[in-house]
């Protein structure tokens, strides 16, 4: 097994036929692919496998897919979750997606090309999030080495975060009102759920921008204080 978490994807399903079918589907992909027929067994080994992506069937005895992914993410917060679900459980999957617990879903019966595309998108998302989580520290360190660049980064990120905030709040508010005004079995309810999901992704990016702005601002302030103390001596 590869020690790098980004190279490991696990799939959990109590249906042995599905396990074999999905294992064949991803046999030639450039990552380790591990299957489990029990979410409990997967959780017991999650510290060792450190998966970048977890694919889980929603309908399983004792613990459904969303419950399993919540427990898995409590152990490995950066893990990206995908739910495999039938139409009857689609609303539960969309609710979990909108709350940020799950990255996406694959409908049953699945299309092989769509399934592999969703998994590869989840893997790219994992890499993007990992890089974004490192970015505040990288830019804060850069601000120490180059104060002028640090000031520019601070102003840019503060401006971007501010300009994104109001449109996101307004669009999300209207989308939520629309969702509340249609019945759960209305196809528009699903469309609006997709809109809210992608708005949440943009909002997460805005939060990262704000984090960068705060970290760089603190570093800039520390540099200014050090320079003042140096000149006063």
MIPATOR-891146 format. One record per residue (C-alpha): residue in one letter; x, y, z. Coordinates in nm, 4 decimals, decimal comma. Layout:
// MIPATOR-891146
+------+----------+----------+----------+
: code :       c1 :       c2 :       c3 :
+------+----------+----------+----------+
:    A :        X :        Y :        Z :
...
+------+----------+----------+----------+
//
This chain:
// MIPATOR-891146
+------+----------+----------+----------+
: code :       c1 :       c2 :       c3 :
+------+----------+----------+----------+
:    X :   0,0000 :   0,0000 :   0,0000 :
:    X :   0,1226 :   0,3493 :  -0,0846 :
:    X :   0,1892 :   0,5661 :   0,2208 :
:    X :   0,0703 :   0,8829 :   0,0494 :
:    X :  -0,2940 :   0,9554 :   0,1416 :
:    X :  -0,3628 :   1,1208 :  -0,1936 :
:    X :  -0,3020 :   0,7865 :  -0,3668 :
:    X :  -0,5601 :   0,5893 :  -0,1688 :
:    X :  -0,9317 :   0,5584 :  -0,2379 :
:    X :  -1,1595 :   0,3251 :  -0,0448 :
:    X :  -1,5022 :   0,1923 :  -0,1366 :
:    X :  -1,7484 :   0,0589 :   0,1223 :
:    X :  -2,0550 :  -0,1481 :   0,0314 :
:    X :  -2,2228 :  -0,4487 :   0,1902 :
:    X :  -2,3264 :  -0,5697 :  -0,1579 :
:    X :  -2,0489 :  -0,8035 :  -0,2767 :
:    X :  -2,1638 :  -0,7791 :  -0,6394 :
:    X :  -2,1213 :  -0,4003 :  -0,6319 :
:    X :  -1,7841 :  -0,4346 :  -0,4594 :
:    X :  -1,6502 :  -0,6556 :  -0,7373 :
:    X :  -1,8008 :  -0,4408 :  -1,0136 :
:    X :  -1,6547 :  -0,1157 :  -0,8794 :
:    X :  -1,3199 :  -0,2806 :  -0,8086 :
:    X :  -1,3019 :  -0,3878 :  -1,1753 :
:    X :  -1,3981 :  -0,0367 :  -1,2852 :
:    X :  -1,1049 :   0,1247 :  -1,1029 :
:    X :  -0,8540 :  -0,1572 :  -1,1459 :
:    X :  -0,6311 :   0,0348 :  -1,3882 :
:    X :  -0,6564 :   0,3790 :  -1,2292 :
:    X :  -0,3328 :   0,5354 :  -1,0922 :
:    X :  -0,4208 :   0,5062 :  -0,7228 :
:    X :  -0,4587 :   0,2383 :  -0,4571 :
:    X :  -0,8188 :   0,1160 :  -0,4487 :
:    X :  -0,9307 :  -0,0687 :  -0,1350 :
:    X :  -1,2746 :  -0,2221 :  -0,0786 :
:    X :  -1,4613 :  -0,3029 :   0,2430 :
:    X :  -1,7895 :  -0,4865 :   0,2918 :
:    X :  -1,8414 :  -0,3184 :   0,6304 :
:    X :  -1,8148 :   0,0475 :   0,7368 :
:    X :  -1,6962 :  -0,0677 :   1,0795 :
:    X :  -1,3969 :  -0,2459 :   0,9260 :
:    X :  -1,3188 :   0,0593 :   0,7141 :
:    X :  -1,3251 :   0,2856 :   1,0216 :
:    X :  -1,0997 :   0,0484 :   1,2138 :
:    X :  -0,8316 :   0,0833 :   0,9459 :
:    X :  -0,8824 :   0,4452 :   0,8426 :
:    X :  -0,5787 :   0,5706 :   1,0350 :
:    X :  -0,3674 :   0,3289 :   0,8330 :
:    X :  -0,5285 :   0,3779 :   0,4915 :
:    X :  -0,5625 :   0,7588 :   0,5251 :
:    X :  -0,7848 :   0,7793 :   0,2168 :
:    X :  -0,8035 :   1,0858 :  -0,0017 :
:    X :  -1,1486 :   0,9802 :  -0,1237 :
:    X :  -1,4103 :   0,7514 :   0,0294 :
:    X :  -1,6931 :   0,6098 :  -0,1808 :
:    X :  -1,9742 :   0,4640 :   0,0263 :
:    X :  -2,3074 :   0,3054 :  -0,0502 :
:    X :  -2,5860 :   0,4893 :   0,1300 :
:    X :  -2,8094 :   0,1925 :   0,2117 :
:    X :  -2,6194 :  -0,0368 :   0,4509 :
:    X :  -2,7311 :  -0,2144 :   0,7703 :
:    X :  -2,6366 :  -0,0743 :   1,1135 :
:    X :  -2,4721 :   0,2377 :   0,9649 :
:    X :  -2,5764 :   0,4179 :   0,6464 :
:    X :  -2,3311 :   0,5832 :   0,4116 :
:    X :  -2,3741 :   0,9388 :   0,5380 :
:    X :  -2,3312 :   0,8292 :   0,9014 :
:    X :  -2,0184 :   0,6397 :   0,8023 :
:    X :  -1,8709 :   0,9364 :   0,6135 :
:    X :  -1,9346 :   1,1677 :   0,9094 :
:    X :  -1,7407 :   0,9318 :   1,1364 :
:    X :  -1,4671 :   0,8883 :   0,8765 :
:    X :  -1,4242 :   1,2653 :   0,8371 :
:    X :  -1,4002 :   1,3061 :   1,2142 :
:    X :  -1,0923 :   1,0820 :   1,1934 :
:    X :  -0,9586 :   1,2164 :   0,8614 :
:    X :  -1,1042 :   1,5683 :   0,8118 :
:    X :  -0,9546 :   1,6275 :   0,4668 :
:    X :  -1,1005 :   1,3068 :   0,3231 :
:    X :  -1,3482 :   1,3696 :   0,0400 :
:    X :  -1,6687 :   1,1646 :   0,0506 :
:    X :  -1,8884 :   1,0343 :  -0,2310 :
:    X :  -2,2250 :   0,8666 :  -0,1725 :
:    X :  -2,3538 :   0,5891 :  -0,3974 :
:    X :  -2,7306 :   0,6163 :  -0,3799 :
:    X :  -3,0586 :   0,5227 :  -0,5423 :
:    X :  -3,3266 :   0,7778 :  -0,6269 :
:    X :  -3,5159 :   0,7153 :  -0,3015 :
:    X :  -3,2195 :   0,8349 :  -0,0924 :
:    X :  -3,1190 :   1,1210 :  -0,3211 :
:    X :  -3,2652 :   1,3955 :  -0,1011 :
:    X :  -3,0660 :   1,2727 :   0,2003 :
:    X :  -2,7513 :   1,2762 :  -0,0105 :
:    X :  -2,8191 :   1,6309 :  -0,1324 :
:    X :  -2,8805 :   1,7497 :   0,2245 :
:    X :  -2,5460 :   1,6031 :   0,3314 :
:    X :  -2,3768 :   1,7668 :   0,0315 :
:    X :  -2,5252 :   2,1080 :   0,1117 :
:    X :  -2,4035 :   2,0800 :   0,4712 :
:    X :  -2,0532 :   2,0035 :   0,3461 :
:    X :  -2,0461 :   1,6482 :   0,4805 :
:    X :  -2,0277 :   1,4893 :   0,1347 :
:    X :  -1,8574 :   1,6095 :  -0,1838 :
:    X :  -2,0939 :   1,4470 :  -0,4326 :
:    X :  -2,3020 :   1,1465 :  -0,5217 :
:    X :  -2,3241 :   0,8757 :  -0,7869 :
:    X :  -2,6704 :   0,7493 :  -0,8771 :
:    X :  -2,7602 :   0,3822 :  -0,9035 :
:    X :  -2,7516 :   0,2211 :  -1,1493 :
:    X :  -2,4364 :   0,4095 :  -1,2364 :
:    X :  -2,2772 :   0,5035 :  -1,5653 :
:    X :  -1,9109 :   0,3941 :  -1,5673 :
:    X :  -1,7830 :   0,7126 :  -1,7328 :
:    X :  -1,9784 :   0,9376 :  -1,4956 :
:    X :  -1,8644 :   0,7331 :  -1,1957 :
:    X :  -1,4948 :   0,7577 :  -1,2851 :
:    X :  -1,5320 :   1,1280 :  -1,3682 :
:    X :  -1,6882 :   1,1962 :  -1,0269 :
:    X :  -1,4134 :   1,0069 :  -0,8441 :
:    X :  -1,1367 :   1,1836 :  -1,0371 :
:    X :  -1,3050 :   1,5189 :  -0,9677 :
:    X :  -1,3159 :   1,4318 :  -0,5968 :
:    X :  -0,9463 :   1,3441 :  -0,6043 :
:    X :  -0,8627 :   1,6773 :  -0,7693 :
:    X :  -1,0777 :   1,8502 :  -0,5068 :
:    X :  -0,8780 :   1,6767 :  -0,2337 :
:    X :  -0,5504 :   1,8031 :  -0,3805 :
:    X :  -0,6922 :   2,1550 :  -0,4195 :
:    X :  -0,8140 :   2,1674 :  -0,0594 :
:    X :  -0,4815 :   2,0332 :   0,0691 :
:    X :  -0,2959 :   2,3029 :  -0,1232 :
:    X :  -0,5358 :   2,5780 :  -0,0121 :
:    X :  -0,4914 :   2,4710 :   0,3504 :
:    X :  -0,1156 :   2,5171 :   0,3126 :
:    X :  -0,1456 :   2,8484 :   0,1277 :
:    X :  -0,1988 :   3,0819 :   0,4291 :
:    X :   0,1268 :   2,9636 :   0,5892 :
:    X :   0,3154 :   2,9853 :   0,2595 :
:    X :   0,1994 :   3,3406 :   0,1910 :
:    X :   0,2574 :   3,4483 :   0,5509 :
:    X :   0,6159 :   3,3229 :   0,5236 :
:    X :   0,6506 :   3,5080 :   0,1928 :
:    X :   0,5331 :   3,8280 :   0,3629 :
:    X :   0,8243 :   3,7991 :   0,6069 :
:    X :   1,0743 :   3,7669 :   0,3226 :
:    X :   0,9158 :   4,0367 :   0,1069 :
:    X :   0,7115 :   4,2949 :   0,3061 :
:    X :   0,6089 :   4,4857 :  -0,0071 :
:    X :   0,4622 :   4,1712 :  -0,1607 :
:    X :   0,3013 :   4,0909 :   0,1744 :
:    X :   0,1178 :   4,4241 :   0,1719 :
:    X :  -0,0045 :   4,3595 :  -0,1829 :
:    X :  -0,1299 :   4,0110 :  -0,0924 :
:    X :  -0,3087 :   4,1501 :   0,2134 :
:    X :  -0,4889 :   4,4199 :   0,0134 :
:    X :  -0,5833 :   4,1798 :  -0,2664 :
:    X :  -0,7226 :   3,9080 :  -0,0396 :
:    X :  -0,9120 :   4,1578 :   0,1771 :
:    X :  -1,0714 :   4,3093 :  -0,1339 :
:    X :  -1,1631 :   3,9725 :  -0,2875 :
:    X :  -1,3101 :   3,8436 :   0,0388 :
:    X :  -1,5169 :   4,1593 :   0,0836 :
:    X :  -1,6467 :   4,1653 :  -0,2753 :
:    X :  -1,7475 :   3,7975 :  -0,2615 :
:    X :  -1,9284 :   3,8242 :   0,0696 :
:    X :  -2,2387 :   4,0239 :  -0,0241 :
:    X :  -2,3241 :   3,8486 :  -0,3554 :
:    X :  -2,2835 :   3,5075 :  -0,1928 :
:    X :  -2,5098 :   3,6026 :   0,0961 :
:    X :  -2,7799 :   3,7403 :  -0,1341 :
:    X :  -2,7731 :   3,4529 :  -0,3857 :
:    X :  -2,7677 :   3,1891 :  -0,1107 :
:    X :  -3,0599 :   3,3578 :   0,0635 :
:    X :  -3,2743 :   3,3679 :  -0,2501 :
:    X :  -3,1814 :   3,0088 :  -0,3402 :
:    X :  -3,2840 :   2,8909 :   0,0068 :
:    X :  -3,6162 :   3,0777 :  -0,0223 :
:    X :  -3,6803 :   2,9126 :  -0,3588 :
:    X :  -3,5943 :   2,5714 :  -0,2184 :
:    X :  -3,8373 :   2,6203 :   0,0696 :
:    X :  -4,1126 :   2,7212 :  -0,1728 :
:    X :  -4,1108 :   2,4001 :  -0,3792 :
:    X :  -4,2084 :   2,0489 :  -0,2771 :
:    X :  -3,9397 :   1,7926 :  -0,1991 :
:    X :  -4,0425 :   1,5745 :  -0,4936 :
:    X :  -4,0300 :   1,8668 :  -0,7386 :
:    X :  -3,7338 :   1,8400 :  -0,9780 :
:    X :  -3,6614 :   2,2091 :  -0,9150 :
:    X :  -3,5882 :   2,1199 :  -0,5522 :
:    X :  -3,2970 :   1,9081 :  -0,6757 :
:    X :  -3,1740 :   2,1825 :  -0,9101 :
:    X :  -3,1742 :   2,4377 :  -0,6291 :
:    X :  -2,9895 :   2,1923 :  -0,4042 :
:    X :  -2,7174 :   2,1718 :  -0,6688 :
:    X :  -2,6973 :   2,5524 :  -0,6783 :
:    X :  -2,6622 :   2,5689 :  -0,2993 :
:    X :  -2,3939 :   2,3008 :  -0,3077 :
:    X :  -2,1792 :   2,4992 :  -0,5506 :
:    X :  -2,2429 :   2,8219 :  -0,3607 :
:    X :  -2,1087 :   2,6476 :  -0,0509 :
:    X :  -1,7926 :   2,5585 :  -0,2429 :
:    X :  -1,7450 :   2,9237 :  -0,3410 :
:    X :  -1,8086 :   3,0271 :   0,0192 :
:    X :  -1,5417 :   2,7832 :   0,1388 :
:    X :  -1,2990 :   2,9465 :  -0,1036 :
:    X :  -1,3982 :   3,2890 :   0,0302 :
:    X :  -1,3219 :   3,1683 :   0,3828 :
:    X :  -0,9779 :   3,0570 :   0,2669 :
:    X :  -0,9167 :   3,3997 :   0,1134 :
:    X :  -1,0193 :   3,5643 :   0,4418 :
:    X :  -0,7876 :   3,3336 :   0,6357 :
:    X :  -0,4993 :   3,4290 :   0,4075 :
:    X :  -0,5794 :   3,7989 :   0,4550 :
:    X :  -0,5756 :   3,7643 :   0,8355 :
:    X :  -0,2564 :   3,5579 :   0,8461 :
:    X :  -0,0689 :   3,7906 :   0,6131 :
:    X :  -0,2013 :   4,0988 :   0,7969 :
:    X :  -0,0752 :   3,9591 :   1,1278 :
:    X :   0,2615 :   3,8836 :   0,9728 :
:    X :   0,2804 :   4,2314 :   0,8211 :
:    X :   0,1974 :   4,3861 :   1,1591 :
:    X :   0,4643 :   4,1766 :   1,3303 :
:    X :   0,7205 :   4,2856 :   1,0711 :
:    X :   0,6272 :   4,6522 :   1,1194 :
:    X :   0,6591 :   4,6211 :   1,4970 :
:    X :   0,9997 :   4,4563 :   1,4629 :
:    X :   1,1160 :   4,7361 :   1,2328 :
:    X :   0,9919 :   5,0043 :   1,4764 :
:    X :   1,1713 :   4,8405 :   1,7666 :
:    X :   1,4870 :   4,8145 :   1,5583 :
:    X :   1,4826 :   5,1857 :   1,4683 :
:    X :   1,4131 :   5,2902 :   1,8281 :
:    X :   1,7291 :   5,1221 :   1,9527 :
+------+----------+----------+----------+
//
